């Protein structure tokens, strides 16, 4: 399988099961669509299996207009039918749009074995909206309905409530201005368990990807590094601060909506042990981490000495690529959590500082990616650019954290004591280090040329 959303590329596998979840049919103006669930089982050392959603449009004749989405012929109900990826077919996608429209009066409707759910109080959808597939995605597929809505179809599916739907539903009902409004979702039953297949949200017309925006800021700065961060027009501090405030607000709503608690010293001791274990495993993959390991172990030991840990529902996989800057402010997207982990694990309460750490590491990546992409230059020029990039990252990180913590403290009714502030700083440094250790291993295995980005951050931490 060569599709971008298939996670098993390069691994040996067999298709061990294929079943039809629903068939959308019975309208002469639209093609029949079979929504299939395909189970692939891997045959390498890691074993395991995954289930993928594959909606297929069935045509009696070859459709040249969607030739790029052709899957192949098949025998279906006694005759040859031609299969196409339904998400690339505007006629096929009308089934999904009509399903959501039909669910509006009563909140849900069943179509061909699929249950379309609508969030109460949402705006009515125009059945005449035209669909077009979005490009550039990997783990899921999205279809845009004009400038009104966007549907994310989950390719790899699991039983249970998808955190992306669950959290967006709660934030939408709470009126959060920092997410795209959830309009509804699609689900079905598989072996007696609910499986959620897709979600429909507000399309943010003026949105710019947060990571791309940061890259542009760094490029502006490094085009003339002599001007400095303040004078180049490449300062990102204001945007970083506004993003910090947005995250604090989202965390506050999640804390009020989902279970949250203060855990005791045992929790920080366990957190320190888990971080140390991940460092031990990373050292086996990247021995060059040895020069920073003593400093990291000391940091983790300090974590175990803190008195407790506040936990709640969080994003779980936050970075600049999970944010959008719109004309009305920052929006945070993709609340699925870490890919590959079961839903029940992604839904467990965790420290919101893990989200903060992920964003801090993302600022560092923005400067690293731009520096790597620049043409060769003299050692002096490289040194000047590297220094300015470091200042950009530090300024953005500081602005983000300061704004986040200030907003959070205001919501909590006041600043924390010096002791509590120190414990929070220790925990945040540890989460940042833990994230960078993960990144070093990931880059060593997948993009060795990028490994200096997280390794440099760990070296800086060790030298403090």
C-alpha positions as CSV (number, residue, x, y, z in Angstrom):
1,X,0.0,0.0,0.0
2,X,1.5,3.3,-1.1
3,X,-1.2,5.7,0.4
4,X,0.2,8.3,2.7
5,X,-2.2,7.4,5.6
6,X,-1.0,3.7,5.8
7,X,1.3,3.5,8.7
8,X,2.8,0.2,7.8
9,X,4.8,1.2,4.7
10,X,8.0,-0.8,4.5
11,X,6.7,-3.6,6.9
12,X,5.6,-7.0,5.7
13,X,1.9,-7.6,6.3
14,X,-1.1,-9.6,5.2
15,X,-4.7,-8.6,5.0
16,X,-6.4,-10.8,7.5
17,X,-9.9,-9.4,7.4
18,X,-12.1,-7.1,5.3
19,X,-15.6,-6.3,6.1
20,X,-18.2,-3.7,5.0
21,X,-19.3,-1.3,7.7
22,X,-22.0,0.3,5.6
23,X,-23.3,0.7,2.0
24,X,-24.6,4.0,0.9
25,X,-26.9,3.3,-2.1
26,X,-30.3,3.7,-3.6
27,X,-30.0,7.2,-5.2
28,X,-29.7,7.3,-9.0
29,X,-27.9,10.6,-9.0
30,X,-25.1,9.2,-6.7
31,X,-22.8,6.2,-7.0
32,X,-23.0,3.4,-4.5
33,X,-20.3,3.7,-1.8
34,X,-19.1,0.8,0.4
35,X,-17.4,1.9,3.6
36,X,-14.9,-0.9,4.3
37,X,-12.9,-1.9,7.3
38,X,-9.6,-3.6,6.4
39,X,-7.4,-5.4,9.0
40,X,-3.7,-5.8,8.2
41,X,-1.5,-8.0,10.3
42,X,2.2,-7.5,10.4
43,X,4.5,-10.4,10.0
44,X,7.8,-8.9,11.2
45,X,9.4,-9.0,14.6
46,X,7.0,-6.4,16.0
47,X,3.8,-8.3,15.0
48,X,0.6,-6.6,15.7
49,X,-2.4,-5.5,13.6
50,X,-4.2,-2.4,12.6
51,X,-7.6,-1.6,11.2
52,X,-8.1,0.9,8.4
53,X,-11.3,2.6,7.1
54,X,-11.5,2.6,3.3
55,X,-14.5,4.2,1.7
56,X,-14.9,3.0,-2.0
57,X,-17.1,4.4,-4.7
58,X,-18.5,1.7,-7.1
59,X,-19.0,2.6,-10.8
60,X,-20.1,0.4,-13.7
61,X,-17.8,2.2,-16.1
62,X,-14.4,3.8,-15.9
63,X,-14.6,7.4,-14.6
64,X,-11.7,9.3,-16.2
65,X,-12.5,12.4,-14.1
66,X,-11.2,10.7,-11.0
67,X,-8.7,8.4,-12.6
68,X,-6.1,9.4,-10.0
69,X,-8.2,7.7,-7.3
70,X,-8.7,4.4,-9.2
71,X,-8.3,1.4,-7.0
72,X,-9.2,-1.4,-9.5
73,X,-12.1,-3.6,-10.7
74,X,-14.0,-6.1,-8.5
75,X,-16.9,-8.5,-8.8
76,X,-19.8,-7.0,-6.8
77,X,-23.3,-8.4,-6.8
78,X,-22.8,-10.5,-9.9
79,X,-21.1,-7.9,-12.1
80,X,-17.8,-6.0,-12.6
81,X,-17.6,-2.7,-10.7
82,X,-14.8,-0.2,-10.8
83,X,-13.6,1.0,-7.4
84,X,-12.4,4.5,-6.5
85,X,-11.3,6.2,-3.3
86,X,-14.6,7.9,-2.4
87,X,-12.9,10.9,-0.8
88,X,-11.7,12.1,-4.2
89,X,-15.1,11.8,-5.8
90,X,-17.4,14.8,-5.3
91,X,-20.6,12.7,-6.1
92,X,-19.6,10.1,-3.4
93,X,-19.0,12.7,-0.8
94,X,-22.5,14.0,-1.2
95,X,-23.6,11.0,0.9
96,X,-21.7,12.3,3.9
97,X,-22.9,15.9,3.5
98,X,-26.5,14.7,3.1
99,X,-26.1,12.5,6.2
100,X,-25.1,15.5,8.3
101,X,-27.9,17.6,6.9
102,X,-30.4,14.9,7.6
103,X,-29.2,14.6,11.2
104,X,-29.9,18.3,12.0
105,X,-33.5,18.1,13.2
106,X,-33.1,15.3,15.6
107,X,-29.4,15.2,16.3
108,X,-28.7,11.9,14.6
109,X,-29.7,9.8,11.6
110,X,-28.8,6.4,10.2
111,X,-27.7,6.0,6.6
112,X,-26.7,2.7,5.2
113,X,-25.3,1.3,8.5
114,X,-23.6,4.6,9.5
115,X,-24.9,6.9,12.2
116,X,-24.5,10.6,11.6
117,X,-24.5,12.7,14.8
118,X,-24.9,16.5,14.9
119,X,-23.9,18.8,17.8
120,X,-27.0,20.5,19.0
121,X,-27.3,24.2,18.3
122,X,-25.0,24.1,15.3
123,X,-25.7,26.1,12.2
124,X,-27.6,24.4,9.4
125,X,-25.6,23.0,6.6
126,X,-26.4,23.8,2.9
127,X,-26.8,20.5,1.0
128,X,-25.4,22.2,-2.1
129,X,-21.9,22.6,-0.7
130,X,-19.2,21.2,-3.0
131,X,-16.5,19.0,-1.7
132,X,-12.8,18.9,-2.5
133,X,-10.1,16.7,-0.9
134,X,-7.4,18.3,1.1
135,X,-3.7,17.4,0.4
136,X,-0.6,17.1,2.6
137,X,-2.0,14.9,5.3
138,X,-0.7,11.5,6.4
139,X,-2.5,9.7,9.2
140,X,-6.0,10.8,8.2
141,X,-7.8,12.2,5.2
142,X,-9.8,15.4,5.1
143,X,-12.4,16.8,2.7
144,X,-13.4,20.4,2.5
145,X,-17.0,21.5,1.8
146,X,-16.5,24.9,0.2
147,X,-15.4,27.5,2.8
148,X,-17.9,26.2,5.4
149,X,-16.9,22.9,6.8
150,X,-14.1,20.3,6.8
151,X,-14.5,16.6,7.4
152,X,-11.7,14.6,8.8
153,X,-12.0,10.9,8.0
154,X,-10.1,8.7,10.4
155,X,-8.1,6.1,8.4
156,X,-6.7,4.0,11.3
157,X,-9.7,3.3,13.6
158,X,-10.1,1.7,17.0
159,X,-13.1,0.9,19.2
160,X,-14.2,3.6,21.7
161,X,-14.5,7.4,21.8
162,X,-12.0,9.2,19.7
163,X,-10.4,11.9,21.9
164,X,-10.4,14.4,19.0
165,X,-14.2,14.2,18.9
166,X,-14.7,13.9,22.6
167,X,-12.6,17.0,23.4
168,X,-13.9,19.1,20.5
169,X,-17.4,18.3,21.5
170,X,-16.8,19.6,25.1
171,X,-14.9,22.6,24.0
172,X,-17.5,23.5,21.4
173,X,-20.3,23.2,24.0
174,X,-18.3,25.4,26.4
175,X,-18.0,28.0,23.7
176,X,-14.2,28.0,23.5
177,X,-12.9,30.5,21.0
178,X,-9.6,28.6,20.6
179,X,-10.9,25.6,18.6
180,X,-12.8,25.0,15.4
181,X,-16.5,24.5,16.1
182,X,-17.5,20.8,16.0
183,X,-20.5,20.2,13.8
184,X,-20.9,16.5,14.2
185,X,-19.4,13.0,13.6
186,X,-20.0,9.6,12.1
187,X,-19.9,6.3,13.9
188,X,-21.0,2.7,13.6
189,X,-21.0,-0.5,15.6
190,X,-18.3,-3.2,15.1
191,X,-18.6,-6.4,17.1
192,X,-20.8,-4.6,19.6
193,X,-18.4,-1.7,20.1
194,X,-18.8,1.9,18.9
195,X,-16.2,2.9,16.3
196,X,-16.1,6.6,15.3
197,X,-15.2,7.1,11.7
198,X,-15.2,10.9,10.9
199,X,-15.8,14.3,12.3
200,X,-17.1,17.5,10.7
201,X,-15.9,20.9,11.9
202,X,-15.9,24.6,11.0
203,X,-13.6,25.4,8.2
204,X,-11.2,28.2,9.2
205,X,-11.0,30.3,6.1
206,X,-8.2,32.7,7.2
207,X,-6.1,30.0,8.9
208,X,-2.3,29.8,8.6
209,X,-0.4,26.8,9.9
210,X,1.4,27.7,13.1
211,X,4.7,26.0,12.2
212,X,4.7,27.6,8.7
213,X,4.1,31.0,10.4
214,X,7.0,30.5,12.7
215,X,9.3,29.4,9.9
216,X,8.5,32.6,8.0
217,X,9.3,34.6,11.1
218,X,12.7,32.9,11.4
219,X,13.5,33.3,7.7
220,X,12.7,37.0,7.9
221,X,15.1,37.3,10.9
222,X,18.0,35.3,9.3
223,X,17.7,37.2,6.0
224,X,19.4,40.1,7.8
225,X,20.6,38.9,11.2
226,X,22.6,42.1,11.8
227,X,19.3,43.9,12.6
228,X,18.5,41.6,15.5
229,X,15.3,40.1,16.6
230,X,13.7,43.4,17.5
231,X,14.5,45.2,14.3
232,X,14.1,42.6,11.6
233,X,10.3,42.1,11.6
234,X,10.9,38.5,12.5
235,X,10.0,38.8,16.1
236,X,7.5,36.1,17.2
237,X,7.2,37.0,20.8
238,X,3.8,38.6,20.5
239,X,2.3,35.6,18.7
240,X,3.9,33.2,21.1
241,X,2.4,35.1,24.0
242,X,-1.1,35.0,22.5
243,X,-0.7,31.3,21.8
244,X,0.3,30.8,25.4
245,X,-2.9,32.5,26.6
246,X,-5.0,30.4,24.2
247,X,-3.5,27.2,25.5
248,X,-4.1,28.3,29.1
249,X,-7.7,28.9,28.4
250,X,-8.1,25.6,26.7
251,X,-6.5,23.8,29.6
252,X,-8.7,25.6,32.0
253,X,-11.9,24.5,30.2
254,X,-10.6,20.9,30.0
255,X,-9.8,21.0,33.7
256,X,-13.3,22.1,34.5
257,X,-15.0,19.6,32.1
258,X,-13.0,16.4,32.6
259,X,-11.7,14.7,35.8
260,X,-8.7,16.5,37.3
261,X,-6.8,15.9,40.5
262,X,-3.8,16.7,42.6
263,X,-1.6,13.7,43.0
264,X,1.0,13.2,45.7
265,X,4.7,12.6,45.9
266,X,4.3,9.1,44.6
267,X,3.2,10.4,41.3
268,X,6.3,12.6,40.8
269,X,8.6,9.7,41.9
270,X,6.9,7.5,39.3
271,X,7.3,10.2,36.7
272,X,11.0,10.5,37.4
273,X,11.4,6.8,37.1
274,X,9.6,6.7,33.8
275,X,11.8,9.5,32.4
276,X,14.9,7.8,33.6
277,X,13.8,4.5,32.0
278,X,13.3,6.3,28.7
279,X,16.7,7.9,28.9
280,X,18.3,4.5,29.5
281,X,16.5,3.1,26.4
282,X,17.6,6.2,24.4
283,X,21.2,5.7,25.4
284,X,21.2,2.3,23.8
285,X,20.1,3.8,20.5
286,X,22.0,7.0,20.7
287,X,25.2,6.6,22.8
288,X,26.1,10.2,22.2
289,X,23.5,11.1,24.8
290,X,26.0,10.0,27.4
291,X,27.5,13.5,27.8
292,X,24.1,14.9,28.9
293,X,22.9,11.9,30.9
294,X,24.3,13.0,34.3
295,X,22.6,16.4,34.1
296,X,19.3,14.8,33.0
297,X,19.4,12.2,35.8
298,X,20.0,15.1,38.3
299,X,17.0,16.9,36.8
300,X,14.8,13.8,37.1
301,X,15.9,13.3,40.7
302,X,14.7,16.8,41.4
303,X,11.4,15.9,39.9
304,X,11.0,13.0,42.4
305,X,11.6,15.5,45.2
306,X,8.6,17.7,44.3
307,X,5.5,17.3,46.4
308,X,2.9,16.4,43.8
309,X,1.5,16.7,40.3
310,X,-1.6,18.3,38.9
311,X,-3.2,16.2,36.2
312,X,-6.1,16.6,33.8
313,X,-7.1,16.0,30.2
314,X,-4.6,17.6,27.8
315,X,-3.9,17.8,24.1
316,X,-1.2,15.1,24.4
317,X,0.7,15.8,21.1
318,X,1.0,19.5,21.0
319,X,3.4,21.4,18.7
320,X,3.1,24.4,16.3
321,X,1.9,22.1,13.6
322,X,-1.2,21.5,15.7
323,X,-2.1,25.2,15.8
324,X,-3.7,27.6,13.3
325,X,-3.4,31.4,13.3
326,X,-6.6,33.0,12.1
327,X,-7.8,36.6,11.7
328,X,-9.6,36.1,15.1
329,X,-6.7,34.5,17.0
330,X,-5.1,31.2,17.6
331,X,-6.9,27.9,17.2
332,X,-5.6,24.5,18.5
333,X,-6.4,21.4,16.5
334,X,-6.0,17.6,16.4
335,X,-6.8,16.5,19.9
336,X,-6.3,12.8,19.1
337,X,-3.2,12.6,21.3
338,X,-0.1,10.4,20.5
339,X,-0.7,8.3,17.5
340,X,-0.3,4.6,18.1
341,X,-1.5,4.6,21.7
342,X,-4.9,3.1,22.5
343,X,-7.7,5.6,23.1
344,X,-8.0,4.7,26.8
345,X,-4.4,5.6,27.3
346,X,-4.7,8.9,25.4
347,X,-7.6,9.8,27.6
348,X,-5.8,9.4,30.9
349,X,-5.2,12.6,32.9
350,X,-1.7,14.0,32.5
351,X,0.2,17.1,33.4
352,X,-0.7,20.1,31.3
353,X,3.1,20.9,31.4
354,X,3.6,18.1,28.9
355,X,1.7,20.2,26.3
356,X,3.7,23.3,27.2
357,X,6.9,21.3,26.8
358,X,5.9,20.1,23.4
359,X,5.3,23.7,22.2
360,X,8.6,24.8,23.6
361,X,10.4,22.1,21.6
362,X,8.5,23.2,18.5
363,X,9.9,26.7,18.7
364,X,13.4,25.2,18.8
365,X,12.6,23.1,15.7
366,X,11.4,26.1,13.8
367,X,14.9,27.7,14.0
368,X,16.7,24.4,13.4
369,X,14.8,23.6,10.2
370,X,15.4,27.0,8.8
371,X,19.1,26.9,9.6
372,X,19.5,23.5,8.0
373,X,17.8,24.7,4.8
374,X,20.0,27.7,4.2
375,X,22.8,27.7,1.6
376,X,26.4,27.2,2.7
377,X,28.1,30.3,4.0
378,X,31.2,31.3,5.9
379,X,31.8,30.3,9.5
380,X,31.3,33.8,10.6
381,X,27.9,34.1,8.9
382,X,26.8,30.8,10.2
383,X,27.8,31.9,13.7
384,X,25.8,35.1,13.4
385,X,22.7,33.4,12.1
386,X,23.0,30.7,14.8
387,X,23.1,33.3,17.5
388,X,20.1,35.2,16.2
389,X,18.2,31.9,15.8
390,X,19.0,31.0,19.4
391,X,17.7,34.4,20.5
392,X,14.5,34.0,18.4
393,X,13.8,30.7,20.0
394,X,14.5,31.8,23.6
395,X,12.4,34.9,23.2
396,X,9.5,33.0,21.7
397,X,9.7,30.3,24.4
398,X,9.9,32.8,27.2
399,X,7.0,34.8,25.9
400,X,4.9,31.7,25.5
401,X,5.6,30.3,29.0
402,X,5.2,33.7,30.7
403,X,1.9,34.4,29.1
404,X,0.7,30.8,29.7
405,X,1.6,30.8,33.4
406,X,0.3,34.4,34.0
407,X,-3.1,33.5,32.4
408,X,-3.3,30.2,34.4
409,X,-2.4,31.9,37.7
410,X,-5.1,34.6,37.0
411,X,-7.7,31.8,36.5
412,X,-6.5,30.1,39.7
413,X,-7.0,33.4,41.6
414,X,-3.4,34.5,42.0
415,X,0.3,33.8,41.6
416,X,1.8,30.7,43.3
417,X,4.3,30.7,46.1
418,X,8.0,30.8,45.2
419,X,8.2,27.1,46.3
420,X,5.4,26.1,44.0
421,X,6.8,28.2,41.2
422,X,10.2,26.4,41.5
423,X,8.6,23.0,41.5
424,X,6.6,23.9,38.4
425,X,9.8,25.1,36.7
426,X,11.6,21.9,37.6
427,X,8.7,19.8,36.2
428,X,8.6,21.8,33.0
429,X,12.4,21.5,32.4
430,X,12.1,17.8,32.9
431,X,9.2,17.5,30.5
432,X,11.2,19.5,27.9
433,X,14.2,17.2,28.4
434,X,12.1,14.1,28.2
435,X,10.6,15.3,24.9
436,X,14.0,16.1,23.5
437,X,15.3,12.7,24.4
438,X,12.4,11.2,22.5
439,X,13.2,13.4,19.5
440,X,16.8,12.4,19.5
441,X,15.9,8.8,19.2
442,X,13.2,9.5,16.6
443,X,15.5,11.6,14.4
444,X,18.4,9.0,14.7
445,X,16.0,6.4,13.3
446,X,14.2,8.4,10.7
447,X,16.0,11.7,9.9
448,X,19.6,11.5,11.1
449,X,20.3,15.0,9.6
450,X,17.8,16.5,12.0
451,X,19.3,14.9,15.1
452,X,21.4,17.9,16.0
453,X,18.3,20.0,16.7
454,X,17.2,18.1,19.8
455,X,20.7,17.1,20.7
456,X,21.7,20.8,20.8
457,X,18.8,21.6,23.1
458,X,19.9,18.8,25.5
459,X,23.5,20.1,25.4
460,X,22.3,23.6,26.3
461,X,20.3,22.2,29.2
462,X,23.3,20.2,30.4
463,X,25.5,23.3,30.4
464,X,23.2,25.5,32.4
